[in-house]
Amino acid sequence: MAIAGAWVSGAYAMEACSTASHPPPANDAASADAPIEAATALDSGGPSDAPSASHDATVPPEAGDASDAGDAADANDAGDAGNASDAGDASGADALTDGSYACPTDGGLPAELSCTGLYADWATKTVSPSAIPYTPGFILWSDGAVKSRWISLPPNTQIDTTNMDDWVFPVGTKIWKQFALGGQLVETRLLWKQQAAQWTYADYRWASDGSSAPLLTNGEQNVNGTTYEIPSLNQCPSCHGGRLDAVLGFDIVGTGVPSAQGLTLAMLAGQGLLTQPPPSTAIAIPEDSTMLAAAALGWLHVNCGVSCHNANPNAMGGPSRLYLKLLAGEMYPEAGVAQVSLLDSYTTSVGVLSNLTPNGQHYLRIAPGDAGQSLIPLMDTARGDASFKPMPPIVSNIPDTADVAAVMAWINAL
């Protein structure tokens, strides 16, 4: 399903992680003389959220992330899932006698993952050298699934970083994110920018024996007998709508912090793949006296701020004025060293009264010294509790207790 156009949600906004649909960006990334081929010298396997990387992608090496619809991604919708226009059906793939598929030649969306360009050799699951592995420095929670990610930029193009907080990718960009449960591949999501104003979202469901991965359009619940959920394609804009150009996690923070792996901000800048290089390729989230702030703020950034709680006019959480996305201007302050107390994610949450009243009670978004009375972590851990709307509200049935515990530790230390 090629998602074109936009579903514009109502003004309903949540206090914790959520998302919205978005209109496409008016501009597109510029071509340049710096070739993307330089990046293909990297190992074409894929680092995931764990340190190791494998050229054979049958066993992705990473530890758990967040239920996003592409990362792409990423976090989730605070109301109805975004309806989006269908710009065309998948091109059929005819099975050949050897069990492989004849890939479409019309430029349409392949019905099989093997035809998307991720793999140079499907039989051995060897990743194409044009698919460059990366792992964001902060990970979106995905109900404990292990994920690997790759990006492919067309030759001789650049990412438009005129707005360092909203990168715009060149036409032809492809991003894959692969999910595994219990060591078994279950799905691979694809974001493909086919036109300046059109991203195509696709999800491929792996056969249990790894022999095929056909396109799945309507999602799936209780995958492999677990509570894990694969989103339907019409939910994708609900998670990607808070960004100008759909991509979640591959940004200045995700690629720039020290824990980023694979294609990092320093490599992007060094290979001339950014139209405007950043002031520094090393991103340091500021700390406070607790020495617990950076980890908490990084988790809130990727799980709540990137897709929903930011000032983008199409971000579902925008009207709440709870802004949890870390901004380039905050990482590179003109007045000197970045300070936690000056970040949007601090000033719009700490000591700020929520407009939501679960159980008829009033809560601060973050109550300094009292995580148990702070609405953000209460909603981030809520699953199946009618008292608190769970965040994210779709495609997640297991809370990220370990990382939310780190957020709570910071709150308790304030």
N, C-alpha and C positions, 0 to 999 in steps of 0.2 A: 504494500500500500504506500503510495507516494503521498506524503502529507504536504499539501499546499494550502495557502490561505491560513486563516486563523479563526479559532473560536475564542471570542472575548468573553471572559467570565464576568460575573457580577462583582459587586464590591465587597462581598463577604470575605473577611480575612481572619486567619487564625493567629494565635499568639505564638505557636511553636511551629516546627518544620512543616511546610506545605509548598504547593507549586501552582503554576498557572500556564495557560497557553499563550502564544505570542505571535505577533505579525513578523514576517521576515524582515531582515535588515534592508535598508535602502541601498547601501553600498556593498561592495564586494572587495575581497582582498586583491591587491595589485600584483601584476606580474613583475618579476625582477630578473636581474642577471644571475643571481645566486642560485645554483641548481640544487634541487632536493636530492639529487643523486648522492651528494656528499653524505647524506644521512644514512644511506643504505650500507655503509661500511659497518654499521652496528650489527651486533648479533641479531638475527631475525627471529630468534625465539622470543620469549616475552617475559620481562620481569613482571611479577604480580606484586601483591602486597607483602609477600615474603621476599627475602633477599635473592633467592636463586632464580635463574631463568633457564628455560629449556627450549632448544631449537625445535624439538618435537612437541607439538602443542597438545598431544593427547592427554597429558597429565599436567594441567595448569598448576603452578606452584604457589598459590597465594593464600592468605588468610582472610577471614570474613569481611564483607562490605555492606553497602546500603541498597535498599530496593529502589533503583532508579530505572528509568526507561531508556537507558542508553549510556551513560557516563563518560554512557554515557552515562548513568547515569545516572544518580543521581538520584532534590528529593521528592516531594509528592504533593498532590492536589488537595486543597482544603475545601472541597465541595464536590460537585460533579466532575467526572473525568472529561477532558476536553474533547469535543467533537471536532473533527477536521475533515476537510474535503478530500476525497480520494482522487488523486491525479492519475490513476492508471493501475491496472492489475499487474501482478507478477507475470513475467514472461514464462511460458511453460518450458519445462526441461524434459526431453524425451529420454527414457532409459535405453541404454545401449545393451548389447548382448553381454558385455563384460561387467555389467552392473554399474558402470559410470553413467554420466549424464551429458547430453549435448547442450552446452551452455548457449543461451540466447545471443544472437548477434545483432539485435535491433536496439541495444542500449537500454532495454527494459530491466526491471528488477528481477533477478534470477529467483527461480523457485527452489533452488538448492544452494546451501552455503558454499559448496565446492566451486560454484561459479562466480562468487563475489570478488575474487582476487586476493583473499586472505592466504590461501594455500598455493604454493608453487607445485606441490605434489600431494594430491589428496590421499593416495594409497598409504603414504608414509606420514601424512599430516605434517609435512615440512612447510613452515610458514614462508611466504614470499619475502624476498629481501626488500621489496618496496613497502612492506608493512613493518613500521618501526615500533618496537615495544616501548611502553612507558608505564610508569606507576605513579600516580599523584602522591605527593607527600602526606596528604590527609585523605582518608578513605571513607567513601560513602558506604554506609552499612547496608548489607544485602542479606539479612537473616542468616548470617554465617556462611554464605556461599564463598567459594574460592574463585577469584577472578583474575583474568589476564586481559591486557589491553594493547591495541596496536592502532597506529595512525598512518595513513598514506596521503601525502600531499602530491599533487601533480608536479611534474618536472618544471623547473624555472618559474615557480610561483612563490609567494610569500604570504604569511598571515598578516593581515592588516591590524597593526597594534597602535593605530592613531589614538584610539581610546584604550588605554592600558587595562581598563577594567572590563572591556567588552571586545574581545578579539573577534575579528571577522575572517572567516576561512575562505580560501579560494574555491571556486567551482571545481568539482571533481574530488574534493576531500572525502576520504572514507575513514570512519572510525569503527573499530570492532571491540566489543567487550564480551568475553567468554566466561561462563559460569559453570562451576562444578560443585556437586554435592557428594560427600563421601568418596572423593576421588573419581567420580564419574561425571563426564561432561553432560550437561542438561540443556543449555541454550547458549546461543551466540547472537548478540544484538548488533545491528549495523545502523550507523548514521551515514548517509551518503548525500552530499550536496550536489544535486544534479543541475540546478540552475541557481542564479544569484538569489532568487526569491523562493527557492524550493529545496527543502530537505526531505529525503525519503527515509522513513523508519522501517526497519524490518527485524523480525525475530525468527531465528532458526532453531528448531527443536531437534536435539540429537537423538538418534536411535540408540537403544541401550547397548548395542554392539559397536557403535561408532561408525557404522558403514554409511550412514547418510544423515543429513540434517535438513529436512524440508522446511519451507516457510510455514510459520504458525501465525495466523492472523487474530484469532480470538482468545489467545492466552490459555492458561491452564492452571488449575488449582490442585493442591495436594500432590505435587510432583513427586513421583517415586514413593508414594505413601507417606510423605512428610507434609508439613504445613507450608512448605515453600510454594510460592506463587509466581508464575510467569505472566507479565501484564499483557493485555490485549493491545493491539497497535493503536487503537483510538485513545489509549491512555498516555501514549508517548508525549504528546504536546503538553500534557498536564505536568510533566516533570521537567520539560525543557523550555517551557514558556517564559521563565523568568530571566532568560538570557537573550541578548540581542540576536545572537546567531546560533542558538540551539545547543551548543556544546557545553557540557558540564565537566568540571574537574581539570580539563586541560587549559589552564590559565596561569596567570602570573604567580599565584600562590601555590597552586598544585604542582607546577613544574619548577618553582623557584626555591622552595624550602629545602633544607639539607637532606631530608628523608626522601625526596623525589628520586626516582630511578629511571633508567632508560633515557629517553629523549627529554632532557632537562632544559630549563631556561637558558643556562650557560651554553648548551649545545645549539639551541635554536638561534641565539644571538651570534655565536661564533661562526655558524654556517650561513649567516645572512638570510635566515628564514623569517625574520621579523622586519616589517617596514620601518618601525621605530624601535631601536634597542632601548631597554630599560636603563635607568640610572645606574643600577647594579643588578647583576644576575644572581646575587645571593640574597634571598628574602629571609628576614628574621622577624618573626612575630614577637612583639615586645613582651616582656615579663613585668610582673609587679612584685611586691614584697612577699607574696605567698609562694613564689616560684612554681606556681601551678597554673598560671593563666594561659601560657602559650598553647599547651596541649588542649585545654578546654576550648579556647577561642578558635583553634584550628579545626576541631571537631564540629563546633557550631557553625563555622564558616561553610564547610563542605556539605554538612547534613541538613542545614537549615537556611543558610544565607545565600548560597550560590543560585539556587533555583527559585526560592520563594521570598524569603525575608530580605529584600533589598529594594532599592529605590527605582528599579526598572518599572515603567508604567504598566507593564503587563504581568508583573510578578504578583501572584495571588496574595502574598502576605504584605505587599506594599502599603495598602491602606491602613494597616495596623500601626505603621510607623515603628515596628520592631525590625531593626536592620542588623542582621548578623553576618553579612558579607564583609570580609576584610578588603579594604580598598587600597589601590596602589598609592594614592596620596597619603594614606595612613602609614604605609610601609616606608615611604620616602618623604617624610615631612620636611617642608621647606624651613621650618623653624628649628630643626635639630633632630634629636633622638625621639623616636616614636614612643608614645606613652599609652599604657593600657587605658587609663582613665579618660583619654581623649578619643578612643575608638568608638565608632557608631555602635558596635556590638556591646559596648559597656554603657554608653550614655543612654541608649534606648531600652536597656533591660535592667540594670542594677538599680534597685530602689524605685522602679517604675511600676505603678499599679496597673494590673491587667484590666481590660474591659470585659473579660470573661469571668463568669462566676459559677464554677463547678460546685455542685451541692449547695448553691445559694451563698457560697462564701467568696470573699474577696481575697485575691492573692497578688503579691508582687511577682513580676516576671522573674526576677532574681532577688531574693531576700538575703541580704548580706548576713553571713553567719548561720543561715538556716535553710539548707537545701530542701528539707522536708516540707517547707512552706513556700517553696519557689515553684511557680507554675511550669516553667520551661522543662526542668527534669521530670516533673510529675507527668507531663503529657508525653515526653519522649520515652518514658518507660511504660505508659499505659497500653495494654492490649486486652481487649475483652472486658474492660472496666467501663460501665456506663457512666460513671461519674466524670471521667476525663476523656475527652476525644483524643485518640492516639495520634501521635505524630512520629513518622509520617502516617497520614490517614488511609493510604492505599498501598497495596503490594508489600506489606510487611506484617508478619504475624508473630515475630519474635523480637523483643527489644534488644538493643545493644547495651546490655547491662554493664559491661566492663568500661566502655568509653563514657557512658553517662555517669558512672561512678567517679570517673576523673573530673567531669564537670561538677558534680556534687561536692567533691573534695575541695575544688577551688572555691565554690560558693561558701562552704562551711569555714574556709580559711579567711574569707573577706572580713 
